Amino acid sequence: MADRQPQEPRHSDRGGTAADPTELLLCAARLADGRTVDVRLSGGRIEAVGTAGSLSPGKLPPEGTRLDLTGYLLLPAPAEPHAHYDSALTALGAAAPGADGPPSSDPNELQRRTTEAALLQLGHGATALRTHVRVGDVVGVRSLEAVLQARRALRGLADLTTVAVPRLLTGLAGAEDLAMLRDAVKMGATVVGGCPDLDPDPGGYVETVLEIAAEHGCAVDLHTDADDPARLARLASAAGGLRPGVTLGPCGGLSRLPHEATMRAADQLAAAGITVVALPQGNCAALERRFPSRVAPVRLLRAAGVSVAAGSGALRDASNQVGRGDPLGAAYLLASHGEAHPVAAYEAVSTRARAAMGLPEVRVEAGFPAELLAVRGTNIAGALSLAYSRIVVHRGRVVARTSAVREYCDSASGADLDLPRQSQG
C-alpha cells in the first residue's frame, strides 16, 4: 500500500473565510499510549484532545484547517540541545580537491550554512535548537553575528538560541576572549559556555563562566570530556544550585573511568542538579580528541538521578564528516546500544532536551505548547527504527514535511510469499 499523503490544510467550506494559520485540527493521530485521537491547536498551543471524530469539523471554528494523520504517530517534538552550526556542513568543502585552507568564515556564507543546518534539523523534527558558537581568537564576534542573523531569518520556523564559546578565559591570554564573551552576551547570546578542559586553569575558567552567567542571568552549557574525577567534582561543587541551570556534555570520558569513580561522579552531578547532554552520534569539534569517541554512560547516570538529554553534536564537519543531525537517530543509537529503553531514548531528545534548554514541557494534552512531530508508525520503537516520513508542527502550524515511499521490484519469491510491493516509513 502506498504511503498515504497527509491532506493539505484546506479552507473551511462555510462562509469562504480564509483559513486562520493559528487554527489546526489534527485528525486520527495515534499517541504513544495506543489511543487514536483528534487534536485541536489554537494560538500556538494544544486546545483540546479527544477521541477520533469527537473534534469534528462541525465543532471547529470556520477559520479552522484539518490535517489527516491516519497512520502517523504523534509525539512531542524533539529539540536539539547541542549543535555547532558555525562549523556545520563544511566537511565536503574542506576535503574537496583544490580546497585551500579552512572553510570560509565569510559572514554571509556562515549565515547560509547556519540556516541550512537549522532547516535540516527542523526537517528531522527539532523545533528548538541550541548552537554553540566560537567567540574570541581571530573570529571575534563575527560568527555570532552571522548566527544571530540566521536566527532572525528562522523566526516562525524554529527557535534558535546561541551559546557563546570562548577558547581561553584565564591569565593574560584569556583577557581578550573574556571581553569578547561579555560582548557576546550583550549582543544576544543567551547561554555562556566553553571548554574548561582546554584552558591552562580549568577551575578558573569555570569560575569565570559562572560569574558571568550569574551576573547576566544566563544558563551555562560547558563542554567537557569528564575524564578527570577531581576536576569534575570541583565543577559540580561550584555549579550546584546555579539558576537557570548548568549543562555539561558530551562527558564521554565517564565511560573510560573505573566503575566506582563513575558512580561517585554521577552522584555528584545528580546532587548538583547538573544536566548531561550525551552525543550518541559522535563528539564535536570543541573538544580536541585524545581518545576514541565514547558516549556518556547514560543508563548509569540516569540510575543515579542525573537528568540526561541527547544531542547531535557535529553535523558534517571536520570532527564528524557523516554527522546526520537527526534527533531520532540519536535516540535510536541510545536504544540500540542498550543505554535506554526506546521510550526513554526518545524522551532524551524531546522532554529532557527541552528541559536542558530551559523550555516549557510538551505533552500531547490540552494546554501544552503545540510543538509536535508526526511520524509514520504505530509505536516509538518502530519510529526510531524507520521514521522516514515526518510532519513537523511549530507554534501550532506545519513548518516541515518529509514523505518517503519504498518500492520493491517484482520477484518470484515475493509473489510466492504474498509480500507487500511497497513499505511505509
DOGUSE-590046 format. One record per residue (C-alpha): residue number from 1; x negated, y, z. Coordinates in steps of 0.001 Angstrom, whole numbers, plus 500000, padded with zeros to 6 digits. Layout:
# residues N
{NUM,{X,Y,Z}},
...
This chain:
# residues 425
{1,{500000,500000,500000}},
{2,{498621,503406,499081}},
{3,{497601,505847,501769}},
{4,{500727,507916,502288}},
{5,{500119,511602,501836}},
{6,{501489,513814,504628}},
{7,{504228,516117,503421}},
{8,{503185,519672,502819}},
{9,{504788,522071,505295}},
{10,{507827,523436,503487}},
{11,{510126,526374,503789}},
{12,{513421,525854,505539}},
{13,{516346,525421,503155}},
{14,{518556,527505,505434}},
{15,{518605,531180,504547}},
{16,{515490,531245,502355}},
{17,{513352,532917,505005}},
{18,{509585,532463,504512}},
{19,{508047,529840,506773}},
{20,{506522,531070,510025}},
{21,{502972,529645,510299}},
{22,{503264,529672,514099}},
{23,{506104,527073,513982}},
{24,{505359,523462,513057}},
{25,{507167,520161,513623}},
{26,{505016,517028,513572}},
{27,{507289,514075,512785}},
{28,{506915,510373,513618}},
{29,{503423,510599,515100}},
{30,{502073,507689,517131}},
{31,{500493,508505,520502}},
{32,{497648,506638,522174}},
{33,{500140,505017,524589}},
{34,{502031,503472,521660}},
{35,{505051,505818,521578}},
{36,{506246,507312,518306}},
{37,{507259,510923,518805}},
{38,{508069,514252,517239}},
{39,{506008,517211,518440}},
{40,{507085,520827,518055}},
{41,{504385,523500,518032}},
{42,{505037,527192,518543}},
{43,{502795,530172,519209}},
{44,{499648,528055,519324}},
{45,{500994,525681,521990}},
{46,{502933,522437,522194}},
{47,{506523,523476,522810}},
{48,{508206,520074,523021}},
{49,{507529,516349,522654}},
{50,{510432,513956,522067}},
{51,{511208,510539,520690}},
{52,{511072,510279,516909}},
{53,{514067,512056,515394}},
{54,{515033,513881,518578}},
{55,{513471,517148,517417}},
{56,{515286,517076,514107}},
{57,{515184,519944,511598}},
{58,{518677,520887,512758}},
{59,{517202,521858,516107}},
{60,{514234,523651,514591}},
{61,{514370,527415,514027}},
{62,{514961,528406,510393}},
{63,{511373,529592,510129}},
{64,{510017,526147,511049}},
{65,{507921,523779,508957}},
{66,{507605,519980,509025}},
{67,{504717,517540,508660}},
{68,{505335,513798,508320}},
{69,{502724,511901,510366}},
{70,{504059,508406,509756}},
{71,{501091,506042,510038}},
{72,{498969,508561,511934}},
{73,{497682,508525,515500}},
{74,{497991,511953,517162}},
{75,{495258,512870,519656}},
{76,{493863,515933,521438}},
{77,{491371,517448,519030}},
{78,{487696,516744,519667}},
{79,{485223,519528,520379}},
{80,{481535,519883,519560}},
{81,{479547,520820,522708}},
{82,{476033,520590,521262}},
{83,{475302,521779,517729}},
{84,{472319,523571,516143}},
{85,{473774,525470,513217}},
{86,{470786,527762,512757}},
{87,{468815,524720,511559}},
{88,{471689,522627,510161}},
{89,{471743,521390,506563}},
{90,{468075,522201,505995}},
{91,{466616,518693,505639}},
{92,{467100,518417,501896}},
{93,{465683,521870,501228}},
{94,{462654,521259,503414}},
{95,{461942,517927,501728}},
{96,{462723,518946,498145}},
{97,{459952,518724,495542}},
{98,{458156,522014,495307}},
{99,{459578,523317,498573}},
{100,{457127,525746,500116}},
{101,{457269,526254,503864}},
{102,{460182,526003,506281}},
{103,{463841,526509,505323}},
{104,{464906,530051,504566}},
{105,{465591,532296,507545}},
{106,{467318,534885,505392}},
{107,{470354,536079,507400}},
{108,{472771,535581,504510}},
{109,{471530,532042,503932}},
{110,{471689,531281,507652}},
{111,{475237,532601,507856}},
{112,{476185,530436,504871}},
{113,{474648,527306,506420}},
{114,{476312,528007,509767}},
{115,{479704,528439,508136}},
{116,{479280,525303,506031}},
{117,{478186,523228,509027}},
{118,{481054,524504,511169}},
{119,{483590,523743,508444}},
{120,{482113,520259,508028}},
{121,{482670,519573,511711}},
{122,{486114,521153,511578}},
{123,{486995,518697,508820}},
{124,{485969,515893,511173}},
{125,{488405,517287,513746}},
{126,{486403,519576,516046}},
{127,{488362,522796,516538}},
{128,{485990,524206,519199}},
{129,{482260,524390,518525}},
{130,{479245,525359,520626}},
{131,{475983,526038,518812}},
{132,{472546,526618,520335}},
{133,{470675,529451,518614}},
{134,{466972,530210,518977}},
{135,{466160,533763,520091}},
{136,{462781,535395,520548}},
{137,{459495,534428,518895}},
{138,{459324,535689,515312}},
{139,{463080,535388,514700}},
{140,{464056,537855,517405}},
{141,{467848,538001,517404}},
{142,{468303,537778,513620}},
{143,{469503,534179,513740}},
{144,{472004,535050,516448}},
{145,{473301,537985,514396}},
{146,{473909,535682,511432}},
{147,{475680,533071,513571}},
{148,{477883,535739,515148}},
{149,{478828,536913,511652}},
{150,{479779,533331,510799}},
{151,{481844,533150,513985}},
{152,{483863,536160,512861}},
{153,{484371,534611,509414}},
{154,{485652,531378,511013}},
{155,{488224,533104,513207}},
{156,{491583,531384,512841}},
{157,{489979,528157,511602}},
{158,{487809,527173,514575}},
{159,{486482,528700,517786}},
{160,{482691,529054,517705}},
{161,{480636,530019,520770}},
{162,{476892,530573,520959}},
{163,{474151,529576,523377}},
{164,{471080,531828,523385}},
{165,{467943,529639,523465}},
{166,{464578,531301,524230}},
{167,{461410,529202,523984}},
{168,{459446,530740,526874}},
{169,{460623,532816,529826}},
{170,{457786,532910,532357}},
{171,{454497,534801,532534}},
{172,{453261,537348,530051}},
{173,{454003,535036,527128}},
{174,{457650,534817,528127}},
{175,{458283,538516,528763}},
{176,{459328,539273,525189}},
{177,{461650,536277,524980}},
{178,{463203,537292,528307}},
{179,{464024,540705,526860}},
{180,{465471,539033,523770}},
{181,{467622,536787,525955}},
{182,{469101,539810,527702}},
{183,{469766,541422,524316}},
{184,{471430,538217,523099}},
{185,{473904,538245,525975}},
{186,{474760,541865,525269}},
{187,{475296,541046,521595}},
{188,{477851,538331,522296}},
{189,{476135,535088,523278}},
{190,{478468,533696,525942}},
{191,{476154,530939,527225}},
{192,{472483,531066,528210}},
{193,{470243,528075,527749}},
{194,{466895,526904,526541}},
{195,{464428,524120,527196}},
{196,{462559,524366,530519}},
{197,{460550,521241,529590}},
{198,{458565,523334,527073}},
{199,{457724,526222,529422}},
{200,{454466,526136,531456}},
{201,{456622,526813,534541}},
{202,{459842,524761,534149}},
{203,{461098,525738,537611}},
{204,{460572,529427,536921}},
{205,{462319,529052,533569}},
{206,{465399,527546,535238}},
{207,{465469,530231,537934}},
{208,{465347,532967,535298}},
{209,{468169,531438,533253}},
{210,{470321,531009,536347}},
{211,{469696,534605,537431}},
{212,{470748,535994,534048}},
{213,{473792,533709,533972}},
{214,{474880,534832,537434}},
{215,{474300,538473,536528}},
{216,{476499,538296,533413}},
{217,{478964,535581,534461}},
{218,{477757,533222,531739}},
{219,{477750,529455,531635}},
{220,{474405,527630,531414}},
{221,{473528,524927,528878}},
{222,{469961,523630,529109}},
{223,{468012,521117,527044}},
{224,{466027,518558,528998}},
{225,{464831,515042,528397}},
{226,{465268,514471,532177}},
{227,{462295,512094,532341}},
{228,{460784,513810,535413}},
{229,{462857,512919,538525}},
{230,{461269,515566,540748}},
{231,{461835,518337,538204}},
{232,{465421,517196,537645}},
{233,{466080,517176,541397}},
{234,{464860,520774,541699}},
{235,{467021,521789,538730}},
{236,{470107,520152,540242}},
{237,{469450,521820,543580}},
{238,{469061,525258,542000}},
{239,{472067,524895,539683}},
{240,{474538,523349,542096}},
{241,{477656,525410,542591}},
{242,{476951,527961,539850}},
{243,{480108,529123,538117}},
{244,{481289,528936,535388}},
{245,{479078,525846,535280}},
{246,{475885,524123,534178}},
{247,{475463,521601,531381}},
{248,{472378,519505,530639}},
{249,{471568,517470,527573}},
{250,{470577,515209,525995}},
{251,{468925,513600,529077}},
{252,{467687,510595,527116}},
{253,{464714,510278,529471}},
{254,{467030,508977,532186}},
{255,{467219,505738,530200}},
{256,{463450,505278,530493}},
{257,{463250,505720,534264}},
{258,{463318,502826,536734}},
{259,{466886,501939,537692}},
{260,{466554,503267,541255}},
{261,{465217,506609,540032}},
{262,{468053,506908,537516}},
{263,{470628,506181,540213}},
{264,{469168,508882,542502}},
{265,{469173,511377,539645}},
{266,{472774,510523,538789}},
{267,{473848,511071,542399}},
{268,{472066,514452,542455}},
{269,{473734,515562,539210}},
{270,{477142,514484,540493}},
{271,{476675,516314,543792}},
{272,{475671,519496,541942}},
{273,{478696,519310,539624}},
{274,{476474,519322,536536}},
{275,{477843,518004,533245}},
{276,{475637,515872,531000}},
{277,{476085,516037,527221}},
{278,{474740,512886,525599}},
{279,{473785,512796,521915}},
{280,{474511,509270,520622}},
{281,{473753,510265,517019}},
{282,{470195,511334,517874}},
{283,{468262,514117,519562}},
{284,{467880,517690,518385}},
{285,{465098,519996,517329}},
{286,{464959,521858,520654}},
{287,{463003,519008,522248}},
{288,{459588,518043,520963}},
{289,{459772,514279,520788}},
{290,{457190,512424,522822}},
{291,{459108,509164,522856}},
{292,{461567,507418,520543}},
{293,{465036,508938,520856}},
{294,{467170,507348,523576}},
{295,{470738,508024,524619}},
{296,{471523,509022,528203}},
{297,{472834,506109,530329}},
{298,{476460,507170,530009}},
{299,{478021,504226,531829}},
{300,{475700,504615,534823}},
{301,{476218,508371,535004}},
{302,{479986,508057,534861}},
{303,{479941,505393,537581}},
{304,{478051,507846,539808}},
{305,{480710,510510,539268}},
{306,{478908,512641,536677}},
{307,{481112,514243,534048}},
{308,{479675,513096,530716}},
{309,{480551,514591,527342}},
{310,{479106,513650,523962}},
{311,{477941,515854,521127}},
{312,{476440,515503,517681}},
{313,{473095,517282,518028}},
{314,{471176,517726,514800}},
{315,{473110,517953,511546}},
{316,{470879,517013,508612}},
{317,{467835,518988,509688}},
{318,{464191,518039,510200}},
{319,{464879,516268,513502}},
{320,{467698,514095,512093}},
{321,{467979,514104,508328}},
{322,{471083,511882,508391}},
{323,{472994,513615,511193}},
{324,{476722,513339,510495}},
{325,{478121,515887,512924}},
{326,{481188,513692,513440}},
{327,{482605,513612,516989}},
{328,{484370,510328,516241}},
{329,{481036,508981,515059}},
{330,{479511,509903,518417}},
{331,{482398,508196,520235}},
{332,{482024,505139,518012}},
{333,{478356,504817,518972}},
{334,{479126,505082,522691}},
{335,{481754,502361,522378}},
{336,{479770,500085,520083}},
{337,{476694,500241,522346}},
{338,{478757,499340,525395}},
{339,{478361,502711,527117}},
{340,{482111,503372,527266}},
{341,{485484,501826,526513}},
{342,{486890,503277,523254}},
{343,{489395,505427,525155}},
{344,{486683,506799,527468}},
{345,{484383,507279,524481}},
{346,{486995,509425,522761}},
{347,{487533,511384,525972}},
{348,{483789,512150,525960}},
{349,{484143,514007,522647}},
{350,{487520,515578,523430}},
{351,{488655,516116,527026}},
{352,{485157,516008,528549}},
{353,{483635,518065,525754}},
{354,{486245,520787,526154}},
{355,{485713,520815,529920}},
{356,{481951,521180,529406}},
{357,{482669,524203,527215}},
{358,{484995,525756,529787}},
{359,{488064,525327,527577}},
{360,{491614,524506,528691}},
{361,{492604,520863,528786}},
{362,{494604,519497,525866}},
{363,{497227,516772,526149}},
{364,{499994,515863,523735}},
{365,{502516,517253,526181}},
{366,{504656,520367,526329}},
{367,{502810,523487,527474}},
{368,{499332,522467,526369}},
{369,{497289,524149,523606}},
{370,{498107,522913,520106}},
{371,{494585,521653,519354}},
{372,{495273,518293,517746}},
{373,{493822,515643,515450}},
{374,{495904,513158,513476}},
{375,{494006,510129,512159}},
{376,{495191,507126,510194}},
{377,{495629,504192,512560}},
{378,{497567,502749,515445}},
{379,{495110,502939,518348}},
{380,{491917,504697,519415}},
{381,{489631,501713,518843}},
{382,{490827,501441,515252}},
{383,{490493,505181,514743}},
{384,{486861,505125,515902}},
{385,{486181,502270,513515}},
{386,{487884,503519,510344}},
{387,{489127,507082,510820}},
{388,{488659,508474,507338}},
{389,{491978,510265,506775}},
{390,{492370,513164,509191}},
{391,{494616,516191,509690}},
{392,{493314,518929,511980}},
{393,{495551,521369,513858}},
{394,{494093,524512,515440}},
{395,{496244,527002,517335}},
{396,{499365,525295,516072}},
{397,{498655,525226,512346}},
{398,{496999,522777,509967}},
{399,{493483,524014,509181}},
{400,{491850,520965,507532}},
{401,{492834,517736,505776}},
{402,{490890,514703,504632}},
{403,{492649,511870,502796}},
{404,{490988,508602,501765}},
{405,{492202,505583,499807}},
{406,{490084,502476,499305}},
{407,{490928,500233,496342}},
{408,{489652,496728,495620}},
{409,{489218,495328,492139}},
{410,{491016,492158,491049}},
{411,{489604,488899,492313}},
{412,{490856,485351,492274}},
{413,{490139,484882,495981}},
{414,{492108,487988,496879}},
{415,{495084,486824,494843}},
{416,{494983,483354,496383}},
{417,{494985,484775,499911}},
{418,{497572,487458,499149}},
{419,{495215,490157,500422}},
{420,{496177,493838,500029}},
{421,{494894,495643,496939}},
{422,{494317,498794,498974}},
{423,{493450,499620,502552}},
{424,{494080,502740,504534}},
{425,{491632,504616,506696}},
